[in-house]
Amino acid sequence: MEHRESNLTHRQRSNEASLAWLLVCTVGAALFAVMIATQGALAQDIQDPSNGWFQKCGPVLDNPQTPEVEGTGEYDPIVAPGEFPFGHRHLFFGATNISPDISPDSIRTSLLAGGTTCRFKNGTDPDPSGGNRSAYWVPDLQLSDGTWAGGKQLNAYYKKGASSVDANDIKPYPDGLKMLIRDSTSSKASVKWFCSNINGEGNNGDLRERPYNCKATGTYPWVTAHITFPQCGNEDTDTYPPKYPVVSNVGNGTDHISHMAYPSSSGCPSSHPIVFPRLFVTVKYSTSLGKGALLAGENSDPATGFHVDYFEAWQPTRLQFYIDKCIMAGINCNSTPPAG
């Protein structure tokens, strides 16, 4: 009898152990499934094209006390640095040290030493620009009555970009990268005109080839243009990791754009294998009167002549920081800078 009781006790313990082991296996499998699902979600998040950040950049204003700084004028620091007058009337945003007499060898150093009109909308960083001293410029808009519209605001968006590129491959722009993108360069420039709100973020959804009249007293009173830069670079942009101070010959070909290309459905082309953030901008003009307006320049038709120039001048390590904290972290930071 004692032997039988011993056997019975032994069998009971075996059943309990089996149940416990089954429970452990079940919980473990569930945790493993959650872990795999989480990893999958993170892998998907990091590839979201909208991951990144944006800043608002006000116009660089002409200052009688500093005549060497001109926020509006007939000069182009990329196409013809140091020449004035040259070309047509431009509006400048961002770096406040921009000027007609800036030289190819001093432009980045000069921009880094100055201020900027670019700002994050939110955040408590001691430097609200986050270290962005880059310069952006566009042709002014001449209204049908012959007056000039002038600039209201430029929004600069730095994003993960095309679905076909791998976020893990994205590198910061090399020092002093120059880009000049035209409406006629590629359909992927996605140039459209619309009416935007006071923040420059919302729009009326009416996208057209040319500017048109916006309702001055409505929600979207500002004539606005949108354009997308290419995000793939060739060997002329391959100065990674960044070298400081200035690399004056980066992206300075005869057309100022052939060193860059747009990705296709299979990613960056073999001729331009280096992946950068996708930069696109919206430019808000200080007017609601767009109908019949012309761009400053020889090709004045806004449907074919709109263009934007970009000169990179981020403070050392800052562009990499935002790539890491927004794009690589799988976050759309919008206009709130990440901590750190």
VOKEPA-158069 format. One record per residue (C-alpha): residue in three letters; x, y, z. Coordinates in pm, 1 decimal, always signed. Layout:
<sites>
r ALA x X y Y z Z
...
</sites>
This chain:
<sites>
r MET x +0.0 y +0.0 z +0.0
r GLU x +278.3 y +234.8 z +87.9
r HIS x +439.7 y +149.2 z -239.1
r ARG x +118.7 y +228.2 z -423.5
r GLU x +83.9 y +562.2 z -239.8
r SER x +440.5 y +642.5 z -331.0
r ASN x +367.2 y +572.7 z -694.0
r LEU x +50.8 y +780.2 z -679.7
r THR x +238.9 y +1071.9 z -526.1
r HIS x +505.3 y +1043.4 z -793.0
r ARG x +248.7 y +1052.1 z -1072.2
r GLN x +83.0 y +1363.3 z -926.8
r ARG x +412.6 y +1548.7 z -920.0
r SER x +478.4 y +1448.9 z -1279.4
r ASN x +144.7 y +1592.3 z -1391.2
r GLU x +209.0 y +1916.1 z -1206.2
r ALA x +549.6 y +1946.9 z -1365.7
r SER x +402.4 y +1881.0 z -1706.6
r LEU x +141.5 y +2148.7 z -1656.9
r ALA x +404.7 y +2394.3 z -1536.1
r TRP x +628.0 y +2315.6 z -1832.2
r LEU x +333.3 y +2357.5 z -2068.9
r LEU x +260.3 y +2694.1 z -1911.6
r VAL x +622.2 y +2804.7 z -1947.9
r CYS x +629.2 y +2697.0 z -2310.9
r THR x +301.1 y +2875.1 z -2384.1
r VAL x +411.8 y +3200.1 z -2219.6
r GLY x +752.3 y +3177.1 z -2383.1
r ALA x +600.1 y +3126.6 z -2724.4
r ALA x +368.7 y +3421.2 z -2670.4
r LEU x +656.4 y +3643.2 z -2559.9
r PHE x +863.1 y +3532.1 z -2856.6
r ALA x +574.7 y +3612.4 z -3090.6
r VAL x +539.6 y +3956.6 z -2933.0
r MET x +913.8 y +4014.7 z -2970.2
r ILE x +908.8 y +3914.7 z -3336.7
r ALA x +603.4 y +4131.3 z -3400.7
r THR x +769.6 y +4424.9 z -3224.9
r GLN x +1086.1 y +4381.4 z -3428.2
r GLY x +876.8 y +4366.5 z -3742.3
r ALA x +693.5 y +4684.3 z -3644.5
r LEU x +1023.9 y +4860.0 z -3575.9
r ALA x +1163.3 y +4740.5 z -3907.3
r GLN x +856.6 y +4880.3 z -4079.3
r ASP x +867.2 y +5207.9 z -3886.8
r ILE x +1228.3 y +5284.1 z -3977.2
r GLN x +1139.0 y +5258.3 z -4347.1
r ASP x +843.5 y +5497.2 z -4326.7
r PRO x +903.4 y +5767.6 z -4594.0
r SER x +765.0 y +6037.6 z -4362.0
r ASN x +1023.5 y +5983.3 z -4087.2
r GLY x +1233.9 y +6294.3 z -4041.1
r TRP x +1187.7 y +6657.4 z -3940.3
r PHE x +1121.5 y +7004.9 z -4075.0
r GLN x +1205.2 y +7364.4 z -3994.2
r LYS x +1054.4 y +7699.5 z -4080.2
r CYS x +1293.5 y +7949.2 z -4236.0
r GLY x +1200.2 y +8314.6 z -4257.0
r PRO x +1329.7 y +8545.8 z -4528.8
r VAL x +1672.3 y +8700.1 z -4483.6
r LEU x +1588.9 y +9068.0 z -4456.3
r ASP x +1790.6 y +9350.0 z -4608.0
r ASN x +1954.3 y +9548.9 z -4330.8
r PRO x +2076.6 y +9905.8 z -4398.6
r GLN x +2324.5 y +9864.4 z -4111.7
r THR x +2484.3 y +9563.7 z -4283.6
r PRO x +2463.8 y +9632.1 z -4659.2
r GLU x +2684.2 y +9330.4 z -4733.0
r VAL x +2392.7 y +9109.0 z -4624.7
r GLU x +2119.1 y +9118.5 z -4886.1
r GLY x +1815.9 y +8897.2 z -4849.6
r THR x +1681.8 y +8995.4 z -5189.8
r GLY x +1894.9 y +9061.0 z -5492.5
r GLU x +2033.1 y +8970.1 z -5831.4
r TYR x +2305.5 y +8729.6 z -5727.7
r ASP x +2356.5 y +8352.2 z -5699.9
r PRO x +2625.5 y +8215.8 z -5462.6
r ILE x +2621.4 y +7872.8 z -5631.7
r VAL x +2607.5 y +7957.7 z -6002.2
r ALA x +2821.2 y +8272.4 z -5980.7
r PRO x +2971.3 y +8325.2 z -5633.2
r GLY x +3116.1 y +8672.0 z -5586.7
r GLU x +2944.6 y +8820.2 z -5892.8
r PHE x +2699.3 y +9107.4 z -5850.5
r PRO x +2474.0 y +9180.9 z -6017.2
r PHE x +2419.0 y +8843.0 z -6176.5
r GLY x +2113.7 y +8670.5 z -6316.6
r HIS x +1773.2 y +8752.6 z -6179.0
r ARG x +1612.6 y +8853.0 z -5852.7
r HIS x +1628.1 y +8588.9 z -5576.2
r LEU x +1475.1 y +8557.6 z -5230.2
r PHE x +1705.4 y +8411.3 z -4963.7
r PHE x +1608.9 y +8207.0 z -4656.7
r GLY x +1811.4 y +8055.3 z -4374.6
r ALA x +2174.4 y +8167.7 z -4338.4
r THR x +2193.4 y +8538.7 z -4258.3
r ASN x +2556.9 y +8571.3 z -4370.4
r ILE x +2460.4 y +8519.5 z -4733.4
r SER x +2588.4 y +8800.5 z -4956.9
r PRO x +2673.7 y +8885.2 z -5320.8
r ASP x +3047.7 y +8897.1 z -5259.5
r ILE x +3079.9 y +8557.8 z -5092.2
r SER x +3349.4 y +8337.8 z -5248.4
r PRO x +3348.7 y +7963.2 z -5326.5
r ASP x +3619.2 y +7899.5 z -5066.6
r SER x +3458.7 y +8100.7 z -4789.2
r ILE x +3087.8 y +8041.8 z -4831.4
r ARG x +3043.6 y +7753.8 z -4585.2
r THR x +3279.3 y +7902.2 z -4327.5
r SER x +3096.7 y +8232.4 z -4354.3
r LEU x +2752.5 y +8076.1 z -4321.1
r LEU x +2853.9 y +7871.0 z -4017.5
r ALA x +2985.6 y +8184.6 z -3848.4
r GLY x +2659.1 y +8372.5 z -3889.7
r GLY x +2300.0 y +8339.5 z -3782.0
r THR x +1996.5 y +8180.5 z -3942.0
r THR x +1625.9 y +8236.7 z -3984.0
r CYS x +1554.7 y +7860.4 z -3966.1
r ARG x +1379.0 y +7743.5 z -3651.8
r PHE x +1217.0 y +7438.7 z -3501.3
r LYS x +861.1 y +7525.8 z -3402.6
r ASN x +878.5 y +7340.6 z -3071.8
r GLY x +1153.1 y +7246.5 z -2830.5
r THR x +1380.4 y +7405.8 z -2573.2
r ASP x +1717.6 y +7365.9 z -2743.8
r PRO x +1942.0 y +7667.1 z -2668.0
r ASP x +1991.9 y +7692.5 z -3045.2
r PRO x +1637.9 y +7679.8 z -3190.8
r SER x +1783.3 y +7620.5 z -3537.3
r GLY x +1941.7 y +7295.6 z -3422.3
r GLY x +2266.0 y +7402.2 z -3586.6
r ASN x +2125.8 y +7456.9 z -3934.7
r ARG x +2308.1 y +7743.4 z -4109.7
r SER x +2217.1 y +7620.9 z -4458.2
r ALA x +2106.1 y +7866.7 z -4725.0
r TYR x +1804.3 y +7828.4 z -4954.4
r TRP x +1701.6 y +8064.8 z -5234.0
r VAL x +1429.1 y +8092.6 z -5498.7
r PRO x +1330.7 y +8339.4 z -5773.1
r ASP x +1100.9 y +8620.1 z -5665.4
r LEU x +746.9 y +8628.5 z -5801.2
r GLN x +645.0 y +8927.8 z -6013.2
r LEU x +275.1 y +9000.9 z -5988.7
r SER x +53.4 y +9101.6 z -6278.5
r ASP x +66.2 y +9466.7 z -6167.0
r GLY x +446.3 y +9465.9 z -6197.0
r THR x +522.0 y +9459.9 z -5823.9
r TRP x +728.2 y +9190.3 z -5652.7
r ALA x +570.5 y +8948.0 z -5409.3
r GLY x +870.3 y +8896.8 z -5181.1
r GLY x +916.8 y +8602.9 z -4948.1
r LYS x +703.2 y +8507.3 z -4650.4
r GLN x +849.6 y +8173.5 z -4539.8
r LEU x +1028.1 y +7858.7 z -4655.2
r ASN x +974.2 y +7521.2 z -4491.5
r ALA x +1261.5 y +7272.6 z -4525.2
r TYR x +1166.2 y +6905.9 z -4481.0
r TYR x +1436.0 y +6639.9 z -4434.7
r LYS x +1281.6 y +6293.9 z -4469.5
r LYS x +1364.8 y +5926.8 z -4511.0
r GLY x +1219.1 y +5963.8 z -4857.2
r ALA x +1156.7 y +5707.0 z -5126.5
r SER x +1015.6 y +5372.1 z -5020.5
r SER x +1276.1 y +5203.4 z -5238.8
r VAL x +1574.4 y +5331.2 z -5037.3
r ASP x +1689.8 y +5167.8 z -4713.8
r ALA x +1691.2 y +5401.3 z -4414.7
r ASN x +1999.4 y +5221.6 z -4284.6
r ASP x +2195.2 y +5352.6 z -4584.0
r ILE x +2117.3 y +5721.4 z -4531.3
r LYS x +2417.1 y +5946.0 z -4469.1
r PRO x +2437.4 y +6317.2 z -4391.2
r TYR x +2512.9 y +6554.8 z -4675.7
r PRO x +2884.4 y +6625.1 z -4717.6
r ASP x +3009.3 y +6966.9 z -4616.1
r GLY x +2909.7 y +7238.4 z -4856.0
r LEU x +2689.4 y +7022.9 z -5078.7
r LYS x +2532.1 y +7236.0 z -5351.0
r MET x +2207.2 y +7150.6 z -5526.7
r LEU x +2009.2 y +7346.4 z -5783.0
r ILE x +1682.9 y +7177.5 z -5876.5
r ARG x +1460.6 y +7306.1 z -6155.7
r ASP x +1100.4 y +7238.1 z -6242.4
r SER x +1214.6 y +7116.1 z -6584.5
r THR x +1485.0 y +6880.4 z -6448.7
r SER x +1254.8 y +6588.6 z -6371.7
r SER x +889.5 y +6512.6 z -6312.0
r LYS x +1005.9 y +6372.6 z -5977.8
r ALA x +1073.6 y +6728.9 z -5866.9
r SER x +695.7 y +6733.6 z -5810.0
r VAL x +660.2 y +7109.6 z -5848.1
r LYS x +311.2 y +7226.6 z -5762.4
r TRP x +152.7 y +7558.6 z -5671.4
r PHE x -119.3 y +7591.4 z -5409.5
r CYS x -256.6 y +7815.5 z -5135.2
r SER x -123.9 y +7756.5 z -4782.3
r ASN x -205.9 y +7862.0 z -4429.4
r ILE x -13.8 y +8095.5 z -4202.9
r ASN x +211.1 y +7815.2 z -4077.7
r GLY x +294.1 y +7701.6 z -4427.4
r GLU x +208.4 y +7341.1 z -4341.8
r GLY x -156.1 y +7307.4 z -4445.9
r ASN x -285.9 y +7373.1 z -4794.9
r ASN x -616.2 y +7402.0 z -4976.4
r GLY x -559.0 y +7079.4 z -5173.7
r ASP x -585.5 y +7258.0 z -5508.5
r LEU x -247.9 y +7177.6 z -5670.4
r ARG x -174.6 y +7344.8 z -6004.2
r GLU x +104.8 y +7399.0 z -6254.7
r ARG x +103.7 y +7776.1 z -6204.2
r PRO x +24.0 y +8011.3 z -5916.1
r TYR x -330.7 y +8139.8 z -5891.3
r ASN x -522.0 y +8379.4 z -5668.8
r CYS x -573.0 y +8270.2 z -5310.4
r LYS x -848.5 y +8405.1 z -5088.0
r ALA x -677.5 y +8681.0 z -4890.8
r THR x -917.9 y +8655.6 z -4596.9
r GLY x -945.7 y +8277.2 z -4600.2
r THR x -763.5 y +7998.4 z -4418.9
r TYR x -507.7 y +7959.9 z -4698.9
r PRO x -407.1 y +8309.3 z -4817.3
r TRP x -45.2 y +8256.4 z -4927.1
r VAL x +69.1 y +8163.1 z -5279.1
r THR x +300.9 y +7865.9 z -5226.2
r ALA x +524.1 y +7638.4 z -5432.6
r HIS x +648.0 y +7286.0 z -5350.8
r ILE x +958.6 y +7118.9 z -5493.2
r THR x +1149.1 y +6796.0 z -5413.5
r PHE x +1526.4 y +6752.9 z -5437.8
r PRO x +1692.2 y +6426.7 z -5548.7
r GLN x +1845.0 y +6216.2 z -5269.7
r CYS x +2105.4 y +5999.9 z -5445.7
r GLY x +2464.4 y +6117.7 z -5493.1
r ASN x +2758.5 y +6008.0 z -5708.5
r GLU x +3131.9 y +6002.6 z -5634.9
r ASP x +3142.8 y +6382.9 z -5645.4
r THR x +2946.3 y +6386.6 z -5320.6
r ASP x +3137.5 y +6100.0 z -5158.8
r THR x +3324.0 y +6283.4 z -4886.4
r TYR x +3168.4 y +6079.6 z -4606.4
r PRO x +3243.5 y +6086.6 z -4319.0
r PRO x +3211.3 y +6464.5 z -4321.7
r LYS x +3532.6 y +6665.3 z -4334.1
r TYR x +3561.3 y +7009.3 z -4178.1
r PRO x +3591.4 y +7292.2 z -4247.2
r VAL x +3478.1 y +7366.2 z -4602.7
r VAL x +3483.3 y +7138.9 z -4905.2
r SER x +3440.5 y +7405.3 z -5167.6
r ASN x +3423.9 y +7181.5 z -5473.7
r VAL x +3145.7 y +6950.5 z -5358.4
r GLY x +2853.4 y +6939.7 z -5599.5
r ASN x +2989.7 y +7222.8 z -5808.9
r GLY x +2955.0 y +7078.8 z -6159.8
r THR x +2865.6 y +7293.6 z -6456.1
r ASP x +2494.3 y +7227.4 z -6408.8
r HIS x +2505.3 y +7200.1 z -6027.2
r ILE x +2269.1 y +6900.9 z -6027.1
r SER x +2421.1 y +6610.8 z -6227.0
r HIS x +2599.6 y +6490.6 z -5912.2
r MET x +2251.5 y +6410.5 z -5776.6
r ALA x +1973.2 y +6179.2 z -5899.1
r TYR x +1626.6 y +6066.6 z -5797.1
r PRO x +1577.2 y +5706.0 z -5681.3
r SER x +1373.2 y +5465.8 z -5889.5
r SER x +1145.6 y +5185.5 z -5770.9
r SER x +1458.7 y +4977.6 z -5709.6
r GLY x +1645.6 y +5241.9 z -5511.6
r CYS x +1932.4 y +5471.8 z -5599.2
r PRO x +2086.1 y +5411.0 z -5943.6
r SER x +2431.0 y +5250.4 z -5967.3
r SER x +2564.6 y +5579.1 z -6104.5
r HIS x +2450.1 y +5759.2 z -5786.1
r PRO x +2465.5 y +5497.4 z -5507.6
r ILE x +2505.9 y +5728.1 z -5205.4
r VAL x +2180.6 y +5782.8 z -5014.8
r PHE x +2103.6 y +6114.4 z -4844.3
r PRO x +1787.8 y +6241.1 z -4672.5
r ARG x +1519.4 y +6353.1 z -4913.3
r LEU x +1493.5 y +6731.5 z -4894.9
r PHE x +1180.8 y +6905.0 z -5015.2
r VAL x +1075.3 y +7261.9 z -4954.7
r THR x +762.3 y +7470.2 z -4965.1
r VAL x +808.1 y +7839.0 z -5043.2
r LYS x +540.7 y +8080.1 z -4935.2
r TYR x +528.3 y +8416.4 z -5110.7
r SER x +399.7 y +8729.6 z -4936.7
r THR x +90.5 y +8758.9 z -5149.6
r SER x -247.6 y +8606.3 z -5221.2
r LEU x -237.3 y +8734.6 z -5581.8
r GLY x -85.1 y +8465.0 z -5797.1
r LYS x -290.3 y +8475.0 z -6114.7
r GLY x -77.3 y +8584.2 z -6408.4
r ALA x +235.3 y +8613.1 z -6191.7
r LEU x +575.6 y +8548.3 z -6348.2
r LEU x +904.0 y +8430.2 z -6203.0
r ALA x +1208.7 y +8650.1 z -6202.9
r GLY x +1442.6 y +8527.8 z -6474.2
r GLU x +1468.5 y +8462.2 z -6845.3
r ASN x +1227.5 y +8167.9 z -6829.1
r SER x +957.2 y +8341.9 z -6635.3
r ASP x +680.0 y +8082.5 z -6669.3
r PRO x +621.3 y +7935.6 z -6320.6
r ALA x +515.4 y +7605.7 z -6480.4
r THR x +861.7 y +7544.4 z -6626.6
r GLY x +1101.6 y +7788.0 z -6465.3
r PHE x +1062.4 y +7745.4 z -6089.6
r HIS x +1383.8 y +7640.5 z -5914.2
r VAL x +1544.3 y +7624.5 z -5571.2
r ASP x +1911.7 y +7643.9 z -5471.0
r TYR x +2046.8 y +7473.8 z -5158.7
r PHE x +2385.6 y +7518.4 z -4994.8
r GLU x +2450.2 y +7280.4 z -4702.7
r ALA x +2589.6 y +7441.5 z -4387.4
r TRP x +2488.0 y +7233.0 z -4085.7
r GLN x +2702.8 y +7263.7 z -3775.5
r PRO x +2938.2 y +6964.2 z -3726.9
r THR x +2759.6 y +6641.1 z -3617.8
r ARG x +2412.1 y +6801.1 z -3603.5
r LEU x +2276.0 y +6663.1 z -3929.5
r GLN x +2390.4 y +6315.1 z -3829.1
r PHE x +2222.3 y +6366.1 z -3491.3
r TYR x +1881.7 y +6435.3 z -3648.4
r ILE x +1919.3 y +6148.6 z -3893.0
r ASP x +1987.5 y +5917.0 z -3598.6
r LYS x +1714.8 y +6053.1 z -3370.8
r CYS x +1437.9 y +6086.3 z -3630.8
r ILE x +1495.2 y +5882.4 z -3947.7
r MET x +1696.4 y +5596.9 z -3796.3
r ALA x +1474.2 y +5592.0 z -3487.4
r GLY x +1166.1 y +5549.0 z -3705.6
r ILE x +1006.9 y +5876.0 z -3589.4
r ASN x +842.6 y +6163.5 z -3769.9
r CYS x +976.1 y +6437.0 z -3543.0
r ASN x +787.8 y +6706.5 z -3738.1
r SER x +908.5 y +7041.9 z -3601.1
r THR x +993.6 y +6921.3 z -3251.1
r PRO x +1365.6 y +6852.3 z -3212.9
r PRO x +1459.3 y +6527.7 z -3035.8
r ALA x +1630.9 y +6549.3 z -2699.4
r GLY x +2005.7 y +6515.3 z -2672.8
</sites>
